[in-house]
Amino acid sequence: MFPNLPTNDDEEVLIEPERGEELVTISLLKQYIYCPRVVYYETCTPGVRPRTYKMQAGSEAHDRERERAARRTLTAYQIPEGERYFDVRLLSPRLKLSGLIDEVVLTPDEAIVVDYKLAGWTGANHLIQLGAYSLMVEEAFNLPVHRGFIYLLKPRRFESVSIDEPLRNSVLETLQSIDRIRLYEYMPPPVDQPNKCASCEFRRFCNDI
Ligand code: SF4
């Protein structure tokens, strides 16, 4: 699917970016899960994405729920005490990532990441984002992250997520794939689930579907 990439002696992909070490936002990971080609449009043709009504409505619902969450107790996270921080912006030069995290809970032994989603169920795109947030939080706060929560705004329900090894590996592999696209301006093939194209903002750019 992707062109061959340079590797080092440990068989790791070794990319020396032509455009410098610019950070990518975590939202690119969930877009990659939706369709890798969206990452191409976002990074190689910046500024073309239209802001839809759906995105605006989602943002407002998200803000309202965040205010409610601030009044909620820690019982939902199954911990007796902890410090809650909202809208935590992190940069990771190691992962070349930046992200704005809805909520981080710090306890003496662990950190917990909470993400609010305007959705009725947890999807792979939500999981990868939570996994990436967790890696960034571990780096920033020097605390392990074993679990996180996705709060589904529609059913108003918390889903507990284990931040396990497969999820961590999946984050790192996805970041490598994103680098391949943005640094080599590689356009991936169209997604193999045509129903996704029907509601995609980039539909008019894809002439091969
Ligand atoms: S229209 Fe389809 S193939 Fe093109 S970017 Fe959107 S989801 Fe991907």
Residues whose N, C-alpha, C, O or C-beta is under 5 A from the ligand:
A	BS01	SF4	C35 R37 V38 P190 V191 K196 C197 C200 F202 R203 C206
